[in-house]
Each structure stands twice: as structure tokens, then as C-alpha cells.
Amino acid sequence: MSLLVRAVRGIGSALLPQDCFLCGAATGTELLCNDCRDNLPKISLSSCPICALPTPGAEICGACLTQTPYFDATHSCFRYAFPIDRLVQALKYQHRLVVAGFFAHTLREASPTTLRQADLLLALPLSALRLRERGFNQALEIARPLARQLALPLLIDGYTRVIDTAPQASLPWKERRKNIQGAFECFLDLTGKTVIVVDDVMTTGATLNEFARTLKKNGAAKVINWAVARALKH
């Protein structure tokens, strides 16, 4: 019943006139008014093409040169800062599923054409415990409309998070890579495939890197992260 209620609320939010989620101005059927949308903290175009951290001239950053990640590229739209953090939290903790559609549309509109050339999409999985607690996977809810917009298959089975690790946000940056090791399993044959992995927030990249490692073990030729927001160390 709770899933049905969330679905009805999501449809209602998408179809009925509403106010801007951030400032309350009338928006028709849009989540945000034009002013709020134009003032979101967009990520710099001068960013590392692999991890999306800011770099001069969009060069590969020193961290990626020193220790090359398993993923090959990262596409992100925003810095994880106010008010994007409010939107992410509304999706994850208030079940405002209409936010997922806004994120999917923004990711597609801002994506370079070269990063759309993939074979399929996967959503970064949650552990079974976290999924039961939350009731849904926010990354999957972003991936569903995104897959339709890109006309690409979205696989929801054949891969899983098998270890319920301590929340990454609770750990120091340097400990997150160790915390997530061995957390994923994949049973898909991805030989030669270019895979887009969808997530809401990329913090250090440790979780996405471990998932990419798992996908590469199963034959993936290329793994591209599509994360709505990118956290910056400062």
C-alpha cells in the first residue's frame, strides 16, 4: 500500500499545478521556477573528465593520474551544495519522487553526446537492509526516466550490494575505499559493454569505484558514472 500511495503522490505532483519546491513561486507543472533553476550550483565545465573534480583546463586530476579509477568517466550536473542538498534529501527521505524526474531530465540535457553512447544503464544498488528501511532505491528512480529518455535498456537484476557497510558519510574520506571493498556482486555478462551507472551523489567516488571494479570483472569495457551531484572536498 505504501508503494501505491507514493506512486499516486508522484503522479499527482507531476500533473497538478504546483509551487516552486524552493521558493514557493507558481511554476505550473515544473518542480522549480526559472530563477531557482538558473541559480542552482552547477558544476564547473573545467573538471577532471574521469572523476569530475575541478581542474585547470579540464585536465585529468592528479589523484586520477596517480591511481586510475576503475570507472572511465563521470558526468555530473551540480555541486553538492545548497539547495541541491535539499532536493536530494527530499527524494531520499521524504519520498518526493517527482525530484527523480527532474534530476533525470537535467542529467540528460547537460550530458555530452559522447557520454550517451552506451549499451545499458545500471543503478547503484542499495543493500537489502537499506532498501527495506528506505522502501526504494533513489538511484533507480532517477535511472528509470533517464533510460526512457536515452532509449537504453535499464537492468535492475543480476547485480547486488551484498555487504551492508557503515554509511560512507560517517567515515573519514581516506577510510571510505577500504570500507566498501567487496560490497558488490554481479552475475551479468557485460563483455564489451559500455555501462552507465546512475547515482544521486558522488562524494569521494569510492563506492562507485568499487562497483565499477565489479562490473569490469564481469567484462564491462567502459563504465561511466552519471551522478546528479558531486561533493567537493572543501
MDAnalysis code that builds the backbone (N, CA, C; Angstrom):
import MDAnalysis as mda
import numpy as np

u = mda.Universe.empty(702, n_residues=234, atom_resindex=np.repeat(np.arange(234), 3), trajectory=True)
u.add_TopologyAttr("name", ["N", "CA", "C"] * 234)
u.add_TopologyAttr("resid", np.arange(1, 235))
u.add_TopologyAttr("resname", ["MET", "SER", "LEU", "LEU", "VAL", "ARG", "ALA", "VAL", "ARG", "GLY", "ILE", "GLY", "SER", "ALA", "LEU", "LEU", "PRO", "GLN", "ASP", "CYS", "PHE", "LEU", "CYS", "GLY", "ALA", "ALA", "THR", "GLY", "THR", "GLU", "LEU", "LEU", "CYS", "ASN", "ASP", "CYS", "ARG", "ASP", "ASN", "LEU", "PRO", "LYS", "ILE", "SER", "LEU", "SER", "SER", "CYS", "PRO", "ILE", "CYS", "ALA", "LEU", "PRO", "THR", "PRO", "GLY", "ALA", "GLU", "ILE", "CYS", "GLY", "ALA", "CYS", "LEU", "THR", "GLN", "THR", "PRO", "TYR", "PHE", "ASP", "ALA", "THR", "HIS", "SER", "CYS", "PHE", "ARG", "TYR", "ALA", "PHE", "PRO", "ILE", "ASP", "ARG", "LEU", "VAL", "GLN", "ALA", "LEU", "LYS", "TYR", "GLN", "HIS", "ARG", "LEU", "VAL", "VAL", "ALA", "GLY", "PHE", "PHE", "ALA", "HIS", "THR", "LEU", "ARG", "GLU", "ALA", "SER", "PRO", "THR", "THR", "LEU", "ARG", "GLN", "ALA", "ASP", "LEU", "LEU", "LEU", "ALA", "LEU", "PRO", "LEU", "SER", "ALA", "LEU", "ARG", "LEU", "ARG", "GLU", "ARG", "GLY", "PHE", "ASN", "GLN", "ALA", "LEU", "GLU", "ILE", "ALA", "ARG", "PRO", "LEU", "ALA", "ARG", "GLN", "LEU", "ALA", "LEU", "PRO", "LEU", "LEU", "ILE", "ASP", "GLY", "TYR", "THR", "ARG", "VAL", "ILE", "ASP", "THR", "ALA", "PRO", "GLN", "ALA", "SER", "LEU", "PRO", "TRP", "LYS", "GLU", "ARG", "ARG", "LYS", "ASN", "ILE", "GLN", "GLY", "ALA", "PHE", "GLU", "CYS", "PHE", "LEU", "ASP", "LEU", "THR", "GLY", "LYS", "THR", "VAL", "ILE", "VAL", "VAL", "ASP", "ASP", "VAL", "MET", "THR", "THR", "GLY", "ALA", "THR", "LEU", "ASN", "GLU", "PHE", "ALA", "ARG", "THR", "LEU", "LYS", "LYS", "ASN", "GLY", "ALA", "ALA", "LYS", "VAL", "ILE", "ASN", "TRP", "ALA", "VAL", "ALA", "ARG", "ALA", "LEU", "LYS", "HIS"])
u.atoms.positions = np.array([
    [0.826, -1.208, 0.000],
    [0.000, 0.000, 0.000],
    [0.864, 1.263, 0.000],
    [1.963, 1.237, 0.772],
    [2.822, 2.418, 0.831],
    [3.412, 2.736, -0.538],
    [3.763, 1.698, -1.308],
    [4.283, 1.919, -2.652],
    [3.224, 2.548, -3.538],
    [1.969, 2.094, -3.403],
    [0.875, 2.648, -4.186],
    [0.638, 4.107, -3.840],
    [0.669, 4.406, -2.553],
    [0.479, 5.792, -2.120],
    [1.569, 6.695, -2.689],
    [2.819, 6.230, -2.657],
    [3.920, 7.038, -3.196],
    [3.761, 7.247, -4.686],
    [3.289, 6.203, -5.379],
    [3.102, 6.324, -6.826],
    [2.015, 7.345, -7.147],
    [0.900, 7.295, -6.410],
    [-0.191, 8.246, -6.643],
    [0.268, 9.664, -6.350],
    [1.023, 9.823, -5.256],
    [1.527, 11.159, -4.930],
    [2.471, 11.665, -6.010],
    [3.304, 10.764, -6.532],
    [4.234, 11.161, -7.582],
    [3.523, 11.600, -8.836],
    [2.479, 10.860, -9.221],
    [1.700, 11.223, -10.405],
    [0.999, 12.555, -10.189],
    [0.435, 12.716, -8.978],
    [-0.243, 13.973, -8.681],
    [0.689, 15.162, -8.733],
    [1.878, 14.975, -8.187],
    [2.864, 16.068, -8.196],
    [3.266, 16.431, -9.615],
    [3.318, 15.434, -10.498],
    [3.760, 15.675, -11.866],
    [2.687, 16.339, -12.713],
    [1.400, 16.089, -12.402],
    [0.321, 16.537, -13.281],
    [-0.390, 17.789, -12.788],
    [-0.453, 18.002, -11.478],
    [-1.217, 19.120, -10.946],
    [-0.364, 20.372, -10.828],
    [-0.995, 21.549, -10.943],
    [-0.251, 22.795, -10.756],
    [0.426, 22.790, -9.392],
    [1.629, 23.339, -9.345],
    [2.345, 23.325, -8.085],
    [3.179, 24.588, -7.942],
    [3.735, 24.747, -6.739],
    [4.613, 25.866, -6.451],
    [6.053, 25.381, -6.494],
    [6.969, 26.325, -6.719],
    [8.389, 26.005, -6.738],
    [8.783, 25.349, -5.423],
    [9.486, 24.246, -5.520],
    [9.894, 23.499, -4.326],
    [10.768, 24.343, -3.414],
    [11.523, 25.274, -3.981],
    [12.486, 26.036, -3.193],
    [11.954, 27.372, -2.697],
    [11.265, 28.128, -3.554],
    [10.859, 29.482, -3.152],
    [9.354, 29.672, -3.040],
    [8.561, 28.715, -3.548],
    [7.109, 28.808, -3.434],
    [6.424, 29.554, -4.551],
    [7.166, 30.079, -5.522],
    [6.545, 30.776, -6.654],
    [5.773, 29.785, -7.517],
    [4.715, 30.259, -8.155],
    [3.916, 29.399, -9.031],
    [4.759, 28.943, -10.213],
    [4.717, 27.651, -10.520],
    [5.532, 27.100, -11.614],
    [4.719, 26.303, -12.630],
    [3.405, 26.208, -12.463],
    [2.629, 25.339, -13.356],
    [2.846, 23.893, -12.962],
    [3.510, 23.159, -13.823],
    [3.794, 21.745, -13.510],
    [5.280, 21.498, -13.279],
    [6.095, 22.545, -13.231],
    [7.529, 22.389, -13.057],
    [7.890, 22.322, -11.571],
    [8.956, 21.581, -11.275],
    [9.399, 21.457, -9.886],
    [9.971, 22.766, -9.367],
    [10.748, 23.463, -10.217],
    [11.403, 24.704, -9.818],
    [11.006, 25.832, -10.758],
    [10.973, 27.046, -10.234],
    [10.772, 28.215, -11.087],
    [12.056, 28.501, -11.856],
    [11.955, 29.363, -12.854],
    [13.121, 29.653, -13.700],
    [14.272, 30.251, -12.906],
    [13.957, 31.149, -11.977],
    [15.023, 31.798, -11.207],
    [15.779, 30.796, -10.347],
    [15.058, 29.922, -9.651],
    [15.722, 28.932, -8.799],
    [16.515, 27.941, -9.632],
    [15.963, 27.541, -10.763],
    [16.675, 26.592, -11.624],
    [17.951, 27.208, -12.169],
    [17.903, 28.480, -12.541],
    [19.082, 29.141, -13.099],
    [20.166, 29.376, -12.057],
    [19.799, 29.370, -10.779],
    [20.777, 29.662, -9.724],
    [21.243, 28.421, -8.980],
    [20.942, 27.241, -9.507],
    [21.457, 26.025, -8.883],
    [22.979, 25.977, -9.020],
    [23.675, 25.343, -8.076],
    [25.144, 25.327, -8.098],
    [25.702, 24.363, -9.145],
    [25.740, 24.834, -10.378],
    [26.208, 23.986, -11.478],
    [27.686, 23.655, -11.318],
    [28.045, 22.452, -11.711],
    [29.432, 22.034, -11.621],
    [30.240, 22.723, -12.711],
    [31.490, 23.013, -12.411],
    [32.337, 23.719, -13.360],
    [32.603, 22.886, -14.605],
    [32.601, 23.560, -15.762],
    [32.961, 22.879, -17.002],
    [34.428, 22.483, -17.000],
    [35.220, 23.172, -16.164],
    [36.640, 22.862, -16.063],
    [36.836, 21.819, -14.970],
    [36.547, 20.560, -15.318],
    [36.588, 19.466, -14.349],
    [37.311, 18.269, -14.933],
    [37.863, 17.465, -14.059],
    [38.511, 16.226, -14.480],
    [37.502, 15.345, -15.211],
    [37.800, 14.879, -16.413],
    [36.847, 14.066, -17.160],
    [36.601, 12.687, -16.551],
    [37.491, 12.265, -15.647],
    [37.325, 10.939, -15.043],
    [36.498, 11.007, -13.760],
    [36.805, 11.959, -12.869],
    [36.127, 11.989, -11.565],
    [35.278, 13.233, -11.335],
    [35.332, 14.206, -12.239],
    [34.506, 15.420, -12.190],
    [34.904, 16.413, -11.108],
    [36.089, 16.266, -10.506],
    [36.576, 17.294, -9.600],
    [37.169, 18.448, -10.407],
    [37.085, 19.672, -9.906],
    [37.591, 20.818, -10.652],
    [39.087, 20.706, -10.950],
    [39.462, 20.993, -12.176],
    [40.864, 21.024, -12.580],
    [41.067, 22.146, -13.595],
    [42.255, 22.732, -13.645],
    [42.529, 23.754, -14.656],
    [42.450, 23.143, -16.061],
    [41.708, 23.786, -16.921],
    [41.645, 23.349, -18.313],
    [40.997, 21.995, -18.516],
    [40.203, 21.543, -17.552],
    [39.519, 20.242, -17.647],
    [40.504, 19.097, -17.872],
    [41.676, 19.208, -17.260],
    [42.677, 18.143, -17.374],
    [42.385, 17.040, -16.357],
    [42.957, 15.872, -16.579],
    [42.827, 14.781, -15.621],
    [43.531, 15.183, -14.329],
    [42.858, 14.985, -13.207],
    [43.404, 15.447, -11.927],
    [44.560, 14.560, -11.472],
    [45.321, 15.062, -10.511],
    [46.476, 14.326, -10.016],
    [46.096, 13.007, -9.369],
    [44.952, 12.978, -8.654],
    [44.528, 11.738, -7.995],
    [44.231, 10.642, -9.018],
    [43.584, 11.000, -10.113],
    [43.261, 10.004, -11.143],
    [44.507, 9.572, -11.911],
    [45.486, 10.468, -12.034],
    [46.736, 10.097, -12.684],
    [47.559, 9.177, -11.789],
    [47.511, 9.437, -10.478],
    [48.295, 8.646, -9.540],
    [47.712, 7.246, -9.357],
    [46.415, 7.184, -9.218],
    [45.733, 5.901, -9.023],
    [44.471, 5.902, -9.886],
    [44.581, 5.382, -11.085],
    [43.485, 5.425, -12.048],
    [42.284, 4.643, -11.526],
    [41.106, 5.282, -11.477],
    [39.917, 4.568, -11.012],
    [39.503, 3.471, -12.000],
    [38.626, 2.584, -11.544],
    [38.088, 1.556, -12.426],
    [37.061, 2.147, -13.383],
    [36.369, 3.216, -12.971],
    [35.448, 3.862, -13.908],
    [36.239, 4.738, -14.866],
    [35.636, 4.995, -16.022],
    [36.349, 5.679, -17.105],
    [35.995, 7.152, -17.235],
    [34.825, 7.549, -16.755],
    [34.398, 8.938, -16.875],
    [33.287, 9.195, -15.876],
    [33.078, 10.473, -15.575],
    [31.991, 10.877, -14.684],
    [31.288, 12.092, -15.266],
    [29.968, 11.989, -15.343],
    [29.142, 13.113, -15.769],
    [28.287, 13.538, -14.587],
    [28.386, 14.807, -14.195],
    [27.612, 15.334, -13.082],
    [27.145, 16.736, -13.424],
    [26.010, 17.120, -12.849],
    [25.431, 18.429, -13.180],
    [25.717, 19.502, -12.139],
    [25.727, 19.105, -10.877],
    [25.757, 20.094, -9.808],
    [26.826, 19.787, -8.770],
    [27.244, 20.836, -8.061],
    [27.993, 20.650, -6.831],
    [27.008, 20.276, -5.730],
    [27.426, 19.387, -4.825],
    [26.537, 19.016, -3.733],
    [26.597, 20.118, -2.693],
    [25.743, 21.087, -2.863],
    [25.682, 22.264, -2.006],
    [24.237, 22.739, -1.992],
    [23.946, 23.705, -1.134],
    [22.598, 24.260, -1.079],
    [22.248, 24.913, -2.420],
    [21.049, 24.706, -2.956],
    [19.927, 23.933, -2.407],
    [19.801, 22.519, -3.002],
    [20.828, 22.069, -3.755],
    [20.767, 20.719, -4.305],
    [20.674, 19.685, -3.190],
    [21.356, 19.950, -2.078],
    [21.278, 19.003, -0.964],
    [19.846, 18.844, -0.468],
    [19.069, 19.914, -0.491],
    [17.669, 19.838, -0.078],
    [16.859, 18.969, -1.032],
    [17.127, 19.085, -2.312],
    [16.407, 18.284, -3.294],
    [16.750, 16.807, -3.148],
    [18.044, 16.511, -2.964],
    [18.466, 15.114, -2.795],
    [17.820, 14.522, -1.551],
    [17.818, 15.265, -0.457],
    [17.237, 14.765, 0.786],
    [15.732, 14.607, 0.682],
    [15.079, 15.473, -0.090],
    [13.631, 15.344, -0.289],
    [13.301, 14.061, -1.034],
    [14.137, 13.695, -1.981],
    [13.936, 12.443, -2.709],
    [14.190, 11.246, -1.802],
    [15.303, 11.234, -1.093],
    [15.717, 10.060, -0.325],
    [14.874, 9.845, 0.922],
    [14.527, 10.922, 1.613],
    [13.934, 10.771, 2.937],
    [12.472, 11.210, 3.024],
    [11.998, 11.997, 2.037],
    [10.606, 12.426, 2.033],
    [9.798, 11.777, 0.907],
    [10.460, 10.913, 0.125],
    [9.802, 10.178, -0.963],
    [9.187, 11.113, -1.998],
    [9.837, 12.244, -2.258],
    [9.365, 13.163, -3.298],
    [9.899, 12.672, -4.642],
    [9.208, 11.695, -5.212],
    [9.697, 11.025, -6.409],
    [9.716, 11.944, -7.622],
    [8.937, 13.029, -7.592],
    [8.969, 13.968, -8.705],
    [10.366, 14.564, -8.876],
    [11.141, 14.624, -7.781],
    [12.508, 15.140, -7.859],
    [13.369, 14.242, -8.747],
    [13.119, 12.933, -8.713],
    [13.893, 11.994, -9.537],
    [13.728, 12.313, -11.016],
    [12.504, 12.650, -11.433],
    [12.281, 13.011, -12.830],
    [13.024, 14.272, -13.220],
    [13.046, 15.252, -12.320],
    [13.793, 16.490, -12.583],
    [15.275, 16.201, -12.732],
    [15.817, 15.362, -11.830],
    [17.228, 15.012, -11.905],
    [17.549, 14.281, -13.212],
    [16.694, 13.339, -13.607],
    [16.936, 12.580, -14.830],
    [16.948, 13.502, -16.045],
    [15.985, 14.398, -16.119],
    [15.912, 15.328, -17.249],
    [17.145, 16.224, -17.299],
    [17.570, 16.719, -16.128],
    [18.735, 17.603, -16.078],
    [20.008, 16.869, -16.481],
    [20.180, 15.634, -16.023],
    [21.347, 14.840, -16.403],
    [21.417, 14.650, -17.912],
    [20.293, 14.312, -18.503],
    [20.297, 14.068, -19.952],
    [20.567, 15.361, -20.729],
    [19.897, 16.451, -20.324],
    [20.060, 17.709, -21.046],
    [21.492, 18.220, -20.982],
    [22.172, 17.980, -19.849],
    [23.529, 18.508, -19.671],
    [24.612, 17.538, -20.117],
    [24.253, 16.366, -20.569],
    [25.273, 15.355, -20.878],
    [25.895, 15.582, -22.242],
    [27.210, 15.448, -22.361],
    [27.854, 15.463, -23.678],
    [27.367, 14.285, -24.515],
    [27.217, 14.502, -25.796],
    [26.718, 13.452, -26.687],
    [27.577, 12.207, -26.606],
    [28.887, 12.365, -26.442],
    [29.783, 11.207, -26.413],
    [29.495, 10.297, -25.221],
    [28.988, 10.868, -24.111],
    [28.715, 10.061, -22.933],
    [27.353, 9.382, -23.005],
    [26.573, 9.667, -24.052],
    [25.298, 8.976, -24.235],
    [25.465, 7.698, -25.032],
    [26.639, 7.486, -25.558],
    [26.882, 6.320, -26.407],
    [27.228, 5.118, -25.541],
    [26.208, 4.548, -24.929],
    [26.376, 3.407, -24.035],
    [25.444, 2.288, -24.480],
    [25.620, 1.127, -23.886],
    [24.789, -0.024, -24.225],
    [23.643, -0.227, -23.250],
    [23.837, 0.184, -21.993],
    [22.798, -0.050, -20.990],
    [23.058, 0.797, -19.757],
    [22.042, 0.860, -18.888],
    [22.133, 1.596, -17.624],
    [21.979, 0.633, -16.460],
    [22.693, 0.936, -15.383],
    [22.515, 0.275, -14.098],
    [22.365, 1.365, -13.039],
    [21.609, 1.073, -11.996],
    [21.510, 1.984, -10.855],
    [22.369, 1.442, -9.726],
    [23.154, 2.292, -9.097],
    [23.976, 1.848, -7.978],
    [23.069, 1.207, -6.930],
    [23.287, -0.081, -6.604],
    [22.348, -0.772, -5.716],
    [22.541, -0.425, -4.240],
    [21.451, -0.540, -3.488],
    [21.481, -0.438, -2.039],
    [21.553, -1.836, -1.439],
    [22.016, -1.925, -0.209],
    [21.962, -3.205, 0.489],
    [20.500, -3.544, 0.783],
    [20.229, -4.834, 1.031],
    [18.863, -5.265, 1.322],
    [18.318, -4.553, 2.562],
    [19.165, -4.371, 3.568],
    [18.730, -3.696, 4.790],
    [18.367, -2.254, 4.518],
    [19.230, -1.535, 3.789],
    [18.953, -0.130, 3.489],
    [17.716, 0.015, 2.603],
    [17.518, -0.931, 1.688],
    [16.359, -0.889, 0.812],
    [15.067, -1.084, 1.612],
    [15.096, -1.992, 2.570],
    [13.910, -2.196, 3.413],
    [13.619, -0.953, 4.258],
    [14.653, -0.330, 4.768],
    [14.465, 0.854, 5.604],
    [13.890, 2.014, 4.802],
    [14.417, 2.208, 3.595],
    [14.017, 3.372, 2.797],
    [12.787, 3.094, 1.947],
    [12.613, 1.838, 1.528],
    [11.450, 1.477, 0.716],
    [11.669, 1.578, -0.773],
    [12.750, 2.210, -1.197],
    [13.059, 2.338, -2.619],
    [14.512, 2.761, -2.763],
    [15.042, 2.586, -3.971],
    [16.406, 3.000, -4.284],
    [16.337, 4.289, -5.083],
    [16.804, 5.386, -4.511],
    [16.698, 6.680, -5.181],
    [17.459, 6.697, -6.497],
    [18.576, 5.975, -6.585],
    [19.326, 5.926, -7.839],
    [18.511, 5.251, -8.937],
    [17.774, 4.212, -8.579],
    [16.935, 3.515, -9.547],
    [15.798, 4.405, -10.022],
    [15.224, 5.205, -9.110],
    [14.129, 6.100, -9.502],
    [14.622, 7.185, -10.454],
    [15.878, 7.591, -10.342],
    [16.453, 8.538, -11.312],
    [16.740, 7.822, -12.633],
    [17.191, 6.574, -12.540],
    [17.573, 5.828, -13.743],
    [16.376, 5.458, -14.616],
    [15.204, 5.239, -14.020],
    [14.041, 4.812, -14.809],
    [13.683, 5.835, -15.898],
    [13.395, 7.099, -15.562],
    [13.089, 8.061, -16.626],
    [14.289, 8.354, -17.513],
    [15.494, 8.278, -16.951],
    [16.690, 8.535, -17.746],
    [16.842, 7.488, -18.840],
    [16.584, 6.232, -18.517],
    [16.673, 5.170, -19.516],
    [15.671, 5.391, -20.642],
    [14.464, 5.839, -20.282],
    [13.462, 6.114, -21.324],
    [13.914, 7.260, -22.213],
    [14.473, 8.293, -21.604],
    [14.903, 9.456, -22.385],
    [16.061, 9.119, -23.311],
    [16.946, 8.235, -22.872],
    [18.110, 7.845, -23.672],
    [17.817, 6.663, -24.590],
    [16.629, 6.060, -24.435],
    [16.248, 4.872, -25.222],
    [17.281, 3.761, -25.044],
    [17.673, 3.533, -23.775],
    [18.631, 2.485, -23.448],
    [17.993, 1.526, -22.447],
    [18.361, 0.245, -22.489],
    [17.828, -0.698, -21.506],
    [18.367, -0.408, -20.108],
    [17.487, -0.532, -19.120],
    [17.858, -0.397, -17.717],
    [17.744, -1.769, -17.065],
    [18.863, -2.301, -16.591],
    [18.867, -3.601, -15.933],
    [18.717, -3.393, -14.428],
    [17.746, -4.098, -13.830],
    [17.512, -3.944, -12.398],
    [17.840, -5.218, -11.633],
    [18.142, -6.293, -12.335],
    [18.504, -7.562, -11.706],
    [19.879, -8.002, -12.189],
    [20.459, -8.956, -11.475],
    [21.744, -9.511, -11.889],
    [22.940, -8.875, -11.229],
    [22.697, -7.925, -10.352],
    [23.773, -7.296, -9.588],
    [23.191, -6.851, -8.255],
    [24.018, -6.802, -7.225],
    [23.507, -6.507, -5.892],
    [24.617, -5.997, -4.986],
    [24.207, -5.364, -3.910],
    [25.139, -4.977, -2.854],
    [24.988, -5.997, -1.734],
    [26.013, -6.781, -1.510],
    [25.910, -7.933, -0.611],
    [26.362, -7.625, 0.806],
    [27.060, -6.516, 1.001],
    [27.550, -6.148, 2.326],
    [26.948, -4.808, 2.720],
    [26.320, -4.760, 3.884],
    [25.758, -3.515, 4.389],
    [26.835, -2.817, 5.217],
    [27.655, -2.048, 4.529],
    [28.781, -1.388, 5.194],
    [28.296, -0.200, 6.018],
    [29.171, 0.306, 6.855],
    [28.881, 1.547, 7.569],
    [28.643, 2.656, 6.549],
    [27.682, 3.562, 6.816],
    [27.431, 4.650, 5.866],
    [28.712, 5.400, 5.538],
    [28.947, 5.596, 4.235],
    [30.172, 6.271, 3.818],
    [30.274, 7.676, 4.401],
    [29.135, 8.347, 4.535],
    [29.152, 9.720, 5.034],
    [29.648, 9.802, 6.463],
    [29.609, 8.691, 7.198],
    [30.038, 8.705, 8.601],
    [31.535, 8.482, 8.747],
    [32.239, 8.229, 7.646],
    [33.652, 7.865, 7.717],
    [34.536, 8.980, 7.165],
    [35.781, 9.073, 7.647],
    [36.739, 9.997, 7.033],
    [36.959, 9.629, 5.577],
    [37.333, 10.609, 4.779],
    [37.491, 10.395, 3.342],
    [38.433, 9.231, 3.047],
    [39.561, 9.147, 3.765],
    [40.574, 8.151, 3.431],
    [40.146, 6.729, 3.777],
    [39.142, 6.571, 4.646],
    [38.718, 5.237, 5.062],
    [37.593, 4.667, 4.198],
    [37.027, 5.480, 3.305],
    [35.844, 5.037, 2.578],
    [36.152, 3.956, 1.553],
    [37.314, 4.001, 0.924],
    [37.673, 2.978, -0.065],
    [37.773, 1.600, 0.605],
    [38.417, 1.541, 1.774],
    [38.554, 0.274, 2.487],
    [37.204, -0.235, 2.966],
    [36.344, 0.670, 3.394],
    [35.038, 0.299, 3.933],
    [34.162, -0.408, 2.904],
    [34.314, -0.051, 1.629],
    [33.396, -0.528, 0.603],
    [33.927, -1.747, -0.153],
    [35.141, -2.191, 0.127],
    [35.738, -3.299, -0.630],
    [34.887, -4.569, -0.520],
    [34.630, -5.198, -1.661],
    [33.888, -6.449, -1.712],
    [32.405, -6.321, -1.451],
    [31.874, -5.100, -1.560],
    [30.471, -4.877, -1.198],
    [29.488, -5.293, -2.281],
    [29.972, -5.506, -3.509],
    [29.059, -5.764, -4.623],
    [29.317, -7.120, -5.271],
    [28.248, -7.666, -5.859],
    [28.354, -8.850, -6.700],
    [27.575, -8.595, -7.988],
    [28.065, -9.185, -9.070],
    [27.403, -9.039, -10.362],
    [27.393, -10.396, -11.054],
    [26.246, -10.747, -11.650],
    [26.096, -12.029, -12.331],
    [25.784, -11.833, -13.814],
    [25.967, -10.618, -14.305],
    [25.677, -10.291, -15.695],
    [26.895, -10.541, -16.565],
    [26.663, -10.889, -17.808],
    [27.738, -10.948, -18.798],
    [27.802, -9.589, -19.488],
    [28.778, -8.802, -19.129],
    [28.909, -7.438, -19.658],
    [30.037, -7.329, -20.673],
    [30.435, -8.430, -21.239],
    [31.585, -8.457, -22.144],
    [31.448, -7.418, -23.251],
    [32.409, -6.502, -23.295],
    [32.458, -5.500, -24.352],
    [31.462, -4.372, -24.213],
    [30.697, -4.321, -23.135],
    [29.637, -3.325, -22.991],
    [30.160, -2.021, -22.373],
    [29.555, -0.925, -22.810],
    [29.739, 0.361, -22.158],
    [28.538, 0.593, -21.266],
    [28.797, 0.774, -19.975],
    [27.735, 0.810, -18.971],
    [27.680, 2.192, -18.323],
    [26.469, 2.753, -18.242],
    [26.236, 3.963, -17.455],
    [25.723, 3.553, -16.089],
    [26.369, 4.046, -15.029],
    [25.937, 3.780, -13.658],
    [25.345, 5.069, -13.094],
    [24.110, 4.997, -12.636],
    [23.391, 6.177, -12.168],
    [23.404, 6.217, -10.639],
    [23.675, 7.415, -10.085],
    [23.622, 7.616, -8.638],
    [23.191, 9.046, -8.370],
    [22.803, 9.314, -7.127],
    [22.366, 10.669, -6.797],
    [23.546, 11.576, -6.454],
    [24.430, 11.127, -5.554],
    [25.554, 11.959, -5.125],
    [26.843, 11.153, -5.185],
    [27.864, 11.718, -5.781],
    [29.200, 11.140, -5.767],
    [30.037, 11.949, -4.778],
    [30.490, 11.295, -3.722],
    [31.262, 12.003, -2.698],
    [32.753, 11.813, -2.978],
    [33.370, 10.794, -2.421],
    [34.777, 10.532, -2.763],
    [34.899, 9.712, -4.040],
    [33.824, 9.037, -4.423],
    [33.882, 8.143, -5.577],
    [34.252, 6.717, -5.213],
    [34.472, 6.441, -3.917],
    [34.915, 5.110, -3.503],
    [33.865, 4.043, -3.796],
    [32.605, 4.342, -3.528],
    [31.539, 3.362, -3.767],
    [31.380, 3.094, -5.258],
    [31.327, 4.145, -6.046],
    [31.203, 3.979, -7.490],
    [32.423, 3.277, -8.065],
    [33.596, 3.513, -7.507],
    [34.802, 2.863, -7.987],
    [34.767, 1.361, -7.709],
    [34.306, 0.980, -6.533],
    [34.205, -0.441, -6.203],
    [33.156, -1.133, -7.068],
    [32.067, -0.454, -7.334],
    [31.048, -1.032, -8.222],
    [31.603, -1.170, -9.637],
    [32.342, -0.163, -10.100],
    [32.959, -0.248, -11.425],
    [33.950, -1.402, -11.491],
    [34.707, -1.619, -10.412],
    [35.641, -2.754, -10.377],
    [34.895, -4.066, -10.561],
    [33.752, -4.199, -9.896],
    [32.944, -5.408, -10.010],
    [32.432, -5.586, -11.436],
    [31.985, -4.502, -12.054],
    [31.472, -4.581, -13.425],
    [32.583, -4.929, -14.411],
    [33.776, -4.382, -14.191],
    [34.901, -4.696, -15.080],
    [35.289, -6.169, -14.956],
    [35.186, -6.734, -13.761],
    [35.460, -8.159, -13.581],
    [34.497, -9.009, -14.394],
    [33.319, -8.484, -14.672],
    [32.317, -9.203, -15.458],
    [32.329, -8.803, -16.922],
    [33.422, -8.172, -17.349],
    [33.627, -7.947, -18.766],
    [33.323, -6.576, -19.291],
    [32.799, -5.664, -18.467],
    [32.469, -4.326, -18.960],
    [33.710, -3.662, -19.551],
    [33.563, -3.115, -20.740],
    [34.683, -2.453, -21.397],
    [34.859, -1.030, -20.883],
    [33.758, -0.393, -20.520],
    [33.798, 1.002, -20.100],
    [32.665, 1.246, -19.116],
    [32.971, 1.973, -18.035],
    [31.973, 2.317, -17.022],
    [31.961, 3.834, -16.856],
    [30.793, 4.419, -17.039],
    [30.637, 5.868, -16.955],
    [29.661, 6.188, -15.829],
    [30.079, 7.006, -14.884],
    [29.194, 7.430, -13.792],
    [28.336, 8.607, -14.236],
    [27.055, 8.511, -13.970],
    [26.162, 9.667, -14.104],
    [25.615, 9.961, -12.715],
    [26.174, 10.963, -12.062],
    [25.769, 11.337, -10.710],
    [25.191, 12.736, -10.745],
    [24.043, 12.901, -10.150],
    [23.388, 14.208, -10.162],
    [24.299, 15.281, -9.573],
    [24.904, 14.984, -8.418],
    [25.709, 15.986, -7.717],
    [27.073, 15.414, -7.360],
    [28.057, 16.286, -7.332],
    [29.427, 15.915, -6.978],
    [29.840, 16.705, -5.753],
    [30.211, 16.006, -4.693],
    [30.711, 16.676, -3.495],
    [32.175, 17.085, -3.697],
    [32.503, 18.270, -3.226],
    [33.867, 18.770, -3.310],
    [34.491, 18.756, -1.918],
    [35.778, 18.483, -1.843],
    [36.434, 18.285, -0.546],
    [36.366, 19.517, 0.336],
    [36.431, 20.701, -0.263],
    [36.436, 21.891, 0.562],
    [35.054, 22.222, 1.073],
])
